[in-house]
């Protein structure tokens, strides 16, 4: 399936994110790109963070193309998906200043945070977004696995930094 052509703001945002990550002393050595998607991965400590550039289609401005940058990390794999976990994640979401917990299609617990992309995207805000996701992943993985079962994503090997099929390392 072919990837739809990005809008100019999506392309600009992706290039700004890529340039920042390629030059960042925090992330450049673990950066992984995907040639067929506007997505990147970075490994920081034991947390893998997926960074995607996404269109913002429904917004309050007329005739303006906007894009967002979403950073996501898998927290646990195989946790018991039940009412108690759902209440726990919703209660913790209420406490979060930025970002939120969610489940993916496979029932893995994720944490994501988004910022506005485009010309005015602040690189300090991008760095804070990524590091915030890393901090939440590192803080909550033990608590959720202990209380609701499953394994920390970092223990399953789902977040190692070896290149995956269809990806390439991006060296500065």
C-alpha positions as CSV (number, residue, x, y, z in Angstrom):
1,X,0.0,0.0,0.0
2,X,1.5,3.3,-1.0
3,X,1.9,6.1,1.5
4,X,-0.2,9.2,0.7
5,X,1.9,12.2,-0.3
6,X,2.5,14.4,2.7
7,X,1.3,17.9,2.7
8,X,4.0,20.6,2.7
9,X,3.6,21.2,6.4
10,X,4.0,17.5,7.1
11,X,7.1,17.3,5.0
12,X,8.5,20.4,6.7
13,X,7.7,19.0,10.1
14,X,9.3,15.6,9.3
15,X,12.5,17.3,8.1
16,X,12.7,19.5,11.2
17,X,12.3,16.4,13.4
18,X,14.8,14.4,11.5
19,X,17.4,17.2,11.4
20,X,17.0,17.7,15.1
21,X,17.3,14.0,16.0
22,X,20.3,13.5,13.7
23,X,22.1,16.4,15.4
24,X,21.0,15.7,19.0
25,X,23.6,14.3,21.3
26,X,20.7,12.6,23.2
27,X,19.2,10.7,20.3
28,X,21.5,10.6,17.2
29,X,23.2,7.3,18.0
30,X,19.9,5.4,18.3
31,X,17.9,7.0,15.5
32,X,16.1,4.7,13.1
33,X,14.1,5.9,10.1
34,X,11.4,4.3,8.0
35,X,11.8,4.9,4.3
36,X,8.0,4.3,3.6
37,X,6.5,6.2,6.5
38,X,6.9,9.6,8.2
39,X,8.1,7.9,11.4
40,X,11.3,7.6,13.4
41,X,12.4,5.6,16.5
42,X,14.9,6.5,19.1
43,X,16.1,4.4,22.0
44,X,16.8,6.4,25.2
45,X,17.8,4.3,28.2
46,X,15.6,1.3,28.1
47,X,12.6,3.0,26.4
48,X,12.0,3.0,22.6
49,X,10.1,6.0,21.5
50,X,8.3,6.1,18.1
51,X,8.0,9.5,16.7
52,X,5.4,10.1,14.0
53,X,4.4,13.1,11.9
54,X,0.6,13.1,11.5
55,X,-1.8,15.4,9.7
56,X,-4.2,17.4,11.9
57,X,-7.3,17.3,9.8
58,X,-10.0,18.5,12.2
59,X,-9.1,21.9,13.7
60,X,-10.7,25.3,14.3
61,X,-8.9,27.1,11.4
62,X,-10.2,27.4,7.9
63,X,-7.9,26.4,5.0
64,X,-4.8,25.8,7.1
65,X,-2.8,22.6,6.8
66,X,-1.5,21.6,10.2
67,X,0.6,18.7,11.4
68,X,1.4,17.2,14.8
69,X,4.3,15.2,16.1
70,X,3.3,12.3,18.3
71,X,5.9,10.5,20.5
72,X,4.8,7.0,21.8
73,X,6.4,4.4,23.9
74,X,5.1,0.9,24.7
75,X,4.9,0.4,28.5
76,X,3.8,-3.2,29.0
77,X,3.0,-6.2,26.8
78,X,0.5,-8.9,28.0
79,X,-1.0,-7.0,30.9
80,X,-4.5,-8.1,32.0
81,X,-6.9,-5.9,30.1
82,X,-9.7,-5.6,32.7
83,X,-11.8,-2.9,34.4
84,X,-9.2,-2.4,37.1
85,X,-6.5,-1.6,34.6
86,X,-8.8,0.7,32.6
87,X,-9.7,2.6,35.8
88,X,-6.1,2.8,36.8
89,X,-5.0,4.2,33.4
90,X,-7.9,6.7,33.3
91,X,-7.1,7.9,36.8
92,X,-3.4,8.3,35.9
93,X,-4.4,10.2,32.7
94,X,-6.3,12.7,34.8
95,X,-3.0,13.3,36.7
96,X,-0.9,13.8,33.6
97,X,-0.1,17.4,32.6
98,X,0.8,16.3,29.0
99,X,0.2,13.0,27.2
100,X,-2.0,10.0,28.0
101,X,-2.1,6.3,28.4
102,X,-3.8,4.1,25.8
103,X,-4.0,0.6,24.4
104,X,-3.0,-0.5,21.0
105,X,-4.7,-3.1,18.8
106,X,-2.8,-5.9,20.5
107,X,-3.7,-4.7,24.0
108,X,-0.3,-3.3,24.8
109,X,-0.2,-0.3,27.2
110,X,1.2,2.8,25.5
111,X,1.9,6.3,26.6
112,X,1.8,9.1,24.0
113,X,2.3,12.9,23.9
114,X,1.8,15.3,21.0
115,X,3.0,18.7,20.0
116,X,2.2,21.0,17.1
117,X,4.5,20.7,14.1
118,X,5.2,23.2,11.3
119,X,7.3,26.3,11.0
120,X,6.9,27.3,14.6
121,X,7.6,23.9,16.1
122,X,9.9,24.5,19.1
123,X,12.8,22.1,19.2
124,X,13.0,22.4,23.0
125,X,9.4,21.4,23.2
126,X,10.1,18.4,20.9
127,X,13.0,17.3,23.2
128,X,10.8,17.8,26.3
129,X,8.0,15.7,24.6
130,X,10.3,12.8,23.9
131,X,12.0,12.9,27.3
132,X,8.6,13.1,29.0
133,X,7.5,9.9,27.2
134,X,10.7,8.2,28.2
135,X,10.3,9.2,31.8
136,X,6.7,8.0,32.0
137,X,7.6,4.7,30.3
138,X,10.4,4.2,32.8
139,X,8.3,5.2,35.8
140,X,5.2,3.2,35.0
141,X,6.5,0.0,33.4
142,X,7.4,-1.7,36.7
143,X,4.2,-0.5,38.4
144,X,1.8,-1.7,35.7
145,X,3.6,-5.1,35.1
146,X,3.7,-5.8,38.9
147,X,0.0,-4.8,39.4
148,X,-1.6,-6.1,36.2
149,X,0.8,-8.7,35.0
150,X,2.5,-8.9,31.6
151,X,6.1,-7.8,31.0
152,X,7.8,-4.4,30.6
153,X,8.2,-3.7,26.9
154,X,11.9,-3.3,27.5
155,X,12.2,-6.8,28.8
156,X,10.4,-8.4,25.8
157,X,13.0,-7.1,23.4
158,X,10.3,-5.2,21.5
159,X,12.3,-2.1,21.9
160,X,15.9,-3.0,21.1
161,X,17.7,-0.8,18.7
162,X,18.7,-3.4,16.1
163,X,17.4,-2.3,12.7
164,X,14.0,-3.9,11.8
165,X,13.2,-5.0,8.3
166,X,12.2,-2.0,6.2
167,X,14.1,0.5,8.4
168,X,17.5,2.0,8.2
169,X,19.9,3.5,10.7
170,X,20.4,7.2,10.1
171,X,23.9,8.3,10.9
172,X,24.9,12.0,11.0
